[in-house]
Amino acid sequence: MPLKSEIRSTYKSKRKALTSSQRLELEAQIQALLFNYFDFKQKFVHTFLPIETQLEVNTTLINQTLFDLTSKLATSITLFNPLALTHSIITKQTEYKLDKFNIPTPTIKLDFDLNHLDFVIIPLLAFDSNGNRIGYGKGLYDSFLANCNSSCIKIGLSYFESLPSIIPSEKHDIPLDFCITPNKVYAF
């Protein structure tokens, strides 16, 4: 069984091997499956803003559609001392700046209660058939997800299908409920 660090390295390389046109095509397929499978109308959705330098699934078009469907949309803001996530409501008018990880960050923070979230859309590098995911190894999303209500639906987005082997999980790891790839909706 490969170590998490080896899986991270492998999937970062796989992302880099995709051309921009391949990524666009895969993102369109992910978006189509996401909106065909889930009803986001009038729901409170937490989404991520893609880190372009990490070649994450670009959620720009997904987020534009969510703005039209949802009652509220929110995203994360990374704090650096100590390293943690905080969160903000975002709107179509929200302005952003890049933080030191090149993550788009709202320039004005609008607080809300995490318990009101209906969905969280989650970035990842890889996932397995049990819904375990590998991110960047900081544990920021696990801490965040642990504070969401138990009915909040956790959805990962991935360019690639499930790993053939199980990712070693730790006590603090929070599994996904679903993962959307270009070809399939995985339910866990």
Secondary structure, DSSP 8 states (H G I E B T S, - for coil): ---HHHHHHHHHHHHHHS-HHHHHHHHHHHHHHHHHH---TT-EEE-----GGGT----HHHHHHHHHH-SEEEEEEEEETTEEEEEEEE-TT--EEE-TT--EEESS-----GGG-SEEEE--SEE-TTS-EE-SSS-HHHHHHHTS-TT-EEEEE-SS---SS-----TT----SEEE-SS-EEE-
